[in-house]
Amino acid sequence: MHIPSHSKINILTFCSWFLTILLFAPLSSCSKKPAPAPAVPVVEVMTVIQKDTPIVHEWVASTDGFVNATIRPQVTGYLMSQLYKEGEFVKKEQILFEIDPRTFEANVAQAEGDFVRAEANWNTAKLNLERIQPLAEQNAVSQKDLDDAVGNESSARASTSSSGAALQKAKLDLSFTKILAPIDGIAGNATAQVGDLVGPSQTEILTTVSTLDPLKVYIPISEKEYLQSVSVNIPWEDVVLRLILTDGSVYAEEGRLFSTDRQINAKTGTILVTALFPNPKYILRPGQFAKVQATIRIQKGALLVPQRAVTEMQGVFQVAIVGKDNKIEIRTIKPGERVDSLWIIDDGLNPGDVIVIEGTQKVRPGMTVKTKPFETTVTPMKASTENP
């Protein structure tokens, strides 16, 4: 059979192309390299800290005077003078204000006159009774005359007693025109000015005098903390309290627990505890806010880990532990008190355990890891009142 020349060329070309594919196919398949093994993750680790740790609770508190005497006028009149300097120490019985006394002096004079007149009438009635009684015994006067004498004497005696009481009240009202400090303490700003009409019906107070040494500090403690302290029987009378002022300074004097309120506040869920702090230099004043710290106890051999090493999901707390051959173990723990950036672990860890601090999101149980020391140094100082 005769094959055209151009067909011979096409057949040769096809055969050449096919042989090329066969020759180079094994080469191309051999050139594919196997996928590299996944890199071993690097994590930062540290050994669980074990040390005796003070459990320090902290609360936001407010200050108040030990005694706060509200000064109000007890009689009505025009304020004539203010006789104290605001914000300074005043002594008991020191005059703070004066009310115009002229009306009250006139009332005293009138009451004195009424009393003298009533007393004179009583004396006359007594003399008349003393004269009639012997005559009545001798039937020299009628029974009516005796009864009248007895009645007149009783009426005059009652009138004298009433006049004496009115005189005493008038003198008392006159004394109230001088408004005295009831206690030693610091007197506050005056809320009324000279010339103002003041009186007991006015709602505005004149000023307040507060005893500042010692000073009261009110600490609202949550119901949970209160129940915990009762359950472990904390000896609050021996607990030393420290006061941290708003500028960050620590107040020089230490405080002690003074009293505990009778009930839980239903609105805030707290019970109010009162502490006393010495205040000899009157540095502290009522109305300040401060933090109160108290070392409740010392937890011996506490195991601590950074809070960032702990993961929590649906109330379950876990840490990643690097075990033998650098393999990861995920362990469930029970956290306790917080201590600055650390957490005391009550259960689930052992002394010497190595835990993952950075890189916990990269590890899985049984995974092999490379480790390097965690660089940040953490030092426990105080425990928070917040518990998980």
PyMOL commands that set and color helices and strands:
alter all, ss='L'
color gray80, all
select helices_A, chain A and resi 5-30+102-137+143-175+223-231+236-238+307-309+324-326+360-362
alter helices_A, ss='H'
color red, helices_A
select strands_A, chain A and resi 42-47+49-71+77-82+89-90+95-99+178-180+185-187+197-198+207-222+241-244+256-260+270-277+289-306+311-313+316-322+328-339+342-347+354-358+370-373+383-384
alter strands_A, ss='S'
color yellow, strands_A
deselect
rebuild
show_as cartoon
